[in-house]
Amino acid sequence: MSRTLRGTSAALAVLALSLAVPTMAAAATKPGASTLGASKVTITTATLTGKVNPHGAATSYYFQLGTTTAYGSRTPDASAGAGTAAVGATAPVGGLGPNTKYHYRLVAHTRVGTTIGGDRTFTTPKQPLGLALAAAPNPVAFGAPSTLAGTLSGTGNAGRPIRLQQKPFPFTTPFANVGNVQLTNAQGGFSFALLSVPLTTQYRVLVTDKTSVVSPVLTVSVAVVVGTKTTRTHVHRGGHVHFSGTIKPNVPNVPVAIQKLNAKNHWVTISGTITRTGGTYSKTISIRRGGSYRVYAGANGGTFAPGAGRKVRIHTA
């Protein structure tokens, strides 16, 4: 009786051991996953790294990423092979925000099970402040208003003090302050209204706190305003038409051209003159062929940009 019990107990022990072996084998194939530090961290990108041990089974891996431990996004699946030694796992990520802390972890998976690595973090660097400036319209007609608008980009761009400065043609004097300091809005935007730009002028803006950020120089050109009068718009071929008017600003010796629009849609100069005292001009031309004509006034030594008057349609019979 006792021998029979001993034999039965031994058989049960052998059976239990044989049942345990597949469980241990299955556990041995579960992959290993270790989350390592992030590399190549920039304002918008980073490379996540880790180690994966496939333990002899075909293994895939991915990284989870987010601003909290809830993550919320993941990288595409990648293969770690089916070896028995740990291999490197990497994944580049983009679309990140500046000055932001991110959580991430490595996840390895086989047909047997999934292993999750520990949580790690990295913080993207701050985006340096930068200024952009534009004018609309530019060129601006003499005596007309324009608006300077721009954006302060970078980390901490809201509520920063912005100062406008100007340097009129011929740009030999230092920049001088214009108006009052403005604060950027929540998006870093700002604008300055110019009620009138008297002559071609360079502008720039700067942040007036300790950051010392200055925009590139913007030149706002002031175009002359051309008034145009004609004595007639219907003439016989070879007849004469008198062009006259005033160029603003009212300065003398500004070159004035009478131009005709050719078949290639280009304005061609057919005659010319200069302004007299008070900015007036007067010129009579012979009309050989009908078409579109205009008066074009050139720049006066760089102080003003050229401008054109209205288009006049002249018919010939």
Secondary structure as GFF3:
##gff-version 3
##sequence-region A 1 317
A	DSSP	alpha_helix	2	28	.	.	.	ID=ss1
A	DSSP	beta_strand	32	35	.	.	.	ID=ss2
A	DSSP	beta_strand	46	53	.	.	.	ID=ss3
A	DSSP	beta_strand	59	66	.	.	.	ID=ss4
A	DSSP	beta_strand	73	74	.	.	.	ID=ss5
A	DSSP	beta_strand	78	81	.	.	.	ID=ss6
A	DSSP	beta_strand	87	93	.	.	.	ID=ss7
A	DSSP	beta_strand	101	109	.	.	.	ID=ss8
A	DSSP	beta_strand	114	116	.	.	.	ID=ss9
A	DSSP	beta_strand	120	123	.	.	.	ID=ss10
A	DSSP	beta_strand	130	136	.	.	.	ID=ss11
A	DSSP	beta_strand	140	141	.	.	.	ID=ss12
A	DSSP	beta_strand	146	153	.	.	.	ID=ss13
A	DSSP	beta_strand	161	168	.	.	.	ID=ss14
A	DSSP	beta_strand	176	183	.	.	.	ID=ss15
A	DSSP	beta_strand	189	194	.	.	.	ID=ss16
A	DSSP	beta_strand	201	207	.	.	.	ID=ss17
A	DSSP	beta_strand	218	220	.	.	.	ID=ss18
A	DSSP	beta_strand	222	223	.	.	.	ID=ss19
A	DSSP	beta_strand	225	226	.	.	.	ID=ss20
A	DSSP	beta_strand	229	230	.	.	.	ID=ss21
A	DSSP	beta_strand	234	235	.	.	.	ID=ss22
A	DSSP	beta_strand	239	248	.	.	.	ID=ss23
A	DSSP	beta_strand	255	261	.	.	.	ID=ss24
A	DSSP	beta_strand	267	274	.	.	.	ID=ss25
A	DSSP	beta_strand	280	287	.	.	.	ID=ss26
A	DSSP	beta_strand	291	297	.	.	.	ID=ss27
A	DSSP	beta_strand	307	308	.	.	.	ID=ss28
A	DSSP	beta_strand	312	316	.	.	.	ID=ss29
###
